[in-house]
């Protein structure tokens, strides 16, 4: 069943990124994405078995697919590689997200978090609260990071206009912990 999933063989598919380089230089410089919004309830039994074996450091039986995307992305980034994802914010507070949060804390430096708590207009067909996450792969240095909580339902702004505003505000408040946009 695993072969039917058509897994990517990273060392073969991206030989110049992984096998051609010295071990310390391996990995991607940048990963940008929007992983699928698939909850643990939708995972098939054999997929759960694979996740438990492959991702034992973060697995607890209730992880959304996002957890595995984040975990694998950290592993695929080279040292000082950067990641930017639009994802569900649920892992920030979920009891079973503690292992993933610990991995993010120990292996990355968060650059920014933009939290759209309660904002359902970005992906109206999904019932999730999105989050924009950016981090750099490196040992955590206790650096402060920029965070913003956004609630703009009453505004007549496009998502692009709102993001432009938030990133400008974050840039102006570098190393402050929090920017709120209403």
N, C-alpha and C positions, 0 to 999 in steps of 0.2 A: 504494500500500500504506500510506503514511503516513496518508492521510485515513481509511482503514479503521480505524486505531487510535483515531480519535475524540479527538484531542488537545484539551486545554483551552486556550482563548485567554484568558490571564489578564487582559489589558486590557479585554476585553469582558465576561467572566464576573464579574469583580470590578472594575468600572469605578470605583466609589467609593474603592477602595483604591489603584489605580494611576494612572488618567488624570485623575481629578478633582482630585487634590492637587498641590501644588508638588512638584517632583522630589525634594527632600530629605526630604519627609514621606511618600513613597510606601512601600508594603510593609505586610506583616502585623505586628501587635504580638506575636502568639503563634502558634506552630505546634506541635501535639502530634500524635504519630502512631506507627504501627507499620508501617513500609514492608514490602512483600512480601519474603519470603525466596526470591529467585530468583537462582540462580547464573548466571555468564556462559555456562556450557555450555548452558543452556536458552534463550538468546537466539537469535532467528532472524537469518539473514544480513542482511536489510534493517534489522532493529532495530540490529544492530551498526554498520551504516553510518550510521544516524541518530545513534547515540550518539557515534560518532567525530567527526561534523560538529558536533553541538550541544554536546558536552562535551569538546572537544579539550584543554582545560586539565587534565583529570584522566583522560582515556581512555588505556588501554594495551592493550585487547583482552581483558583477563581480569577486568574489573570486574564485580562483582555489581550488581544493580539498585540496591542500597542506596547505592552511590557517587553515582549520578545523583540519587537522592532527596535526599541530603545536599547535594550541589552546588546543586541547584535551590532547595532550602529556604533556603540561605544567601542566594541571589539574591532570593528572594521576601520575606525578612524586611526590615522597615524598620530603620533605624539604632536600636540598642538593643532590637531585637525579640528575643524569647526562643524557644528551641526545646527540646522534650523528646521524645526518641524512645526506643523499645525496639527495639534492632537487634541484629544479629550482631556479635560482638566481633572478627571476623576481620580487619577493615581495620586494626586497631591494630598488627598484626605482619606482615601480608602485604607481600612485597616490592613488589607492584604497587599498594599503598595509599599510597605515599609522596607522590604528587601530592595526594591528598585530605587526608592529614595536614598537608601544607604549607599547603593552603588553609584548613583549620580553624585552624591556628596563626596565620596572618596576618590572617584576616578575622573571627575570633571570639574570645571570651573564654570558655574552658571554665568552667562553674560546678560541674559534678560528673560523675564517671564512676563507675558502679557495675558492676563486672565480675563476671559469674557464670561464671568460667572453670571448666569441668568440671561445671557444674550443668546437668543435662538434664531436671530435673523441672518447669521452668517451662513449656516447650513440648515435652512428651514426644514428640509426633508428628514433630518436626523434629530433625535431628541438628546442632544449632548450640549454641554457648555464647552466651547473650544478654548484653547490655550495656544499661544505662540511661545515656543521654547527655543532658546539659543544657548549653546554651551561650547566650551573648548575642552578637548580631552587633555587633561593634565591632572596631576595630583592636586587635590583640593588645597587651596591656600588661604582659606577663611576670608577671601576677598568679598566685599560687599557687592551685591549685584542689583541691577535695576529691575524693578517690578512695577507693573501697572495693573490696576483693575479697571475694566471698562464696562460701563453700562450706558448705552447710547440709544435705547429704544425710542426715546422721545425726539431725537434729532433726525433731520432729514438728510443725513450724510450717507454717501456710499461707503462701503467697507474700505475702499482705497483711501478716501478722504479721512476717514477715522484713523486708519493705520498711519497715514502720513502725520497726522496730529500727534498720535501717541509716540511714534518714534522721535519726532522733533522734541516733544516734552521730555522723553527719557534722555535724549542727548543733552538737553539743557540742564538736567538734574543729575548728571553723572555722579555715581557713587552715593547718591541718596537712595534710600531703600525703596521708596514707594511714590508713585504718581497715580492720581485718580482722575479719571475722565468721565464726566457725567453729561 
